[in-house]
C-alpha cells in the first residue's frame, strides 16, 4: 500500500533525509523513475525491519492515517503482533513486559488455539479492508482535485502489441512518471486515466480520460516503444465530449434485437482478445458492425445489464441437465 501511494503521491513523502550513493550507482540511474524506485525500496526495507507501532507512526506522519481509528480495539492488533514475536523468537515464553501488559499469568508457554487464530484472521481482515478504503479515498480525493484544476483530455487509441514489454503498457497497473509544470514530477498508473478497454479490429482499444499532462505522458510512453518496433499505434481519435461520457463511433446499422443478442453473448469483463470477432462470426455479421455495437452497449445501462446472460443461462441449463442425469441414475440404482 505504501508503494501504491508513493507512485501517485510522492509529495507525501518529502523529507530532509540525505541519500548517499556511490558514483557508480548515481551514473547507473537513467531516469527519475529509477531514482524514485531506489527511494521507495529503501523505505520499504526499513518498514519491514521495525515494529508495527513504528509502521503506524509512519502512516500517520506521511498519510495522516491513524491506526487506532481503523479498529474498535487496536490493542488486539498490538497483542497479536507481540505474541507472534514471542512465538518466533522466544519459543512462546512470555516475558514480564508481555505478562504485565496483557494480564497473562499462566506459567506455560503461549500458544494459538483454533478460536484465537479465527479471531486473529477476522480482525486483520477488518483492519486491512478499512485501511484499503482509507488509501483509496486519499488517492481519489487527490485525483478529483487535480482533474478540477487542469484541462481534461479524452482520447481513444488502438494499440497493436508485438512484445511482452508492450503488453505491460496496457495493464491498468502500469506505472509512469508525469512531468507536470504546475505540480512537478509525480507518479501515475494507467488505471488512473483508463475509462475502458476492449478489443478492436487491429489491436486493443483504450479510452483515456484524465488531466492533459497525464494522458500526454502515457502517449509518450507508447511512442517510445513504437519507435523500437515493439508496438504500433494504429489509431488515435481526440474526443471532445464532456467528462464521464464516451463518444460513440459511427452509429451501428444493426437492429435492436441483434445488438441485444451481442450483449448477451459478451462474457463478464475483462473480455478475451478477439471476442468481437468470435461473436461476429457466430451471428454472421462483420467485425466492424460488432465492434460498433459493443460501443453502443458500453454506453447504455439497459444493454450492459444483458452482458453475460447467455453464458449464465447455458451454465444453468448444464447444471439442470446434470441434476436430471443424477436423478435418473439414482432412480436406476
C-alpha positions, 0 to 999 in steps of 0.5 A: 500500500505504501508503494501504491501511494508513493507512485501517485503521491510522492509529495507525501513523502518529502523529507530532509533525509540525505541519500548517499550513493556511490558514483557508480550507482548515481551514473547507473540511474537513467531516469527519475523513475529509477531514482524514485524506485531506489527511494521507495525500496529503501523505505520499504526495507526499513518498514519491514525491519521495525515494529508495527507501532513504528509502521503506524507512526509512519502512516500517520506522519506521511498519510495522516492515517491513524491506526487506532481509528481503523479498529474498535480495539487496536490493542488486539492488533498490538497483542497479536503482533507481540505474541507472534514475536514471542512465538518466533523468537522466544519459543512462546515464553512470555516475558514480564513486559508481555505478562504485565501488559496483557494480564497473562499469568499462566506459567506455560508457554503461549500458544494459538488455539483454533478460536484465537487464530479465527479471531486473529484472521477476522480482525486483520481482515477488518483492519486491512479492508478499512485501511484499503478504503482509507488509501483509496479515498486519499488517492481519489480525493487527490485525483478529483482535485487535480482533474478540477484544476487542469484541462481534461483530455479524452482520447481513444487509441488502438494499440497493436502489441508485438512484445511482452514489454508492450503488453505491460503498457496496457495493464491498468497497473502500469506505472509512469512518471508525469512531468507536470509544470504546475505540480512537478514530477509525480507518479501515475498508473494507467488505471488512473486515466483508463475509462475502458478497454476492449478489443478492436479490429487491429489491436486493443482499444483504450479510452483515456480520460484524465488531466492533459499532462497525464494522458500526454505522458502515457502517449509518450510512453507508447511512442517510445516503444513504437519507435523500437518496433515493439508496438504500433499505434494504429489509431488515435481519435481526440474526443471532445465530449464532456467528462464521464461520457464516451463518444460513440463511433459511427452509429451501428446499422444493426437492429435492436434485437441483434445488438441485444443478442451481442450483449448477451453473448459478451462474457463478464469483463475483462473480455478475451482478445478477439471476442468481437470477432468470435461473436461476429462470426457466430451471428454472421455479421462483420467485425466492424458492425460488432465492434460498433455495437459493443460501443453502443452497449458500453454506453447504455445501462439497459444493454450492459445489464444483458452482458453475460446472460447467455453464458449464465443461462447455458451454465444453468441449463448444464447444471439442470441437465446434470441434476436430471442425469443424477436423478435418473441414475439414482432412480436406476440404482 
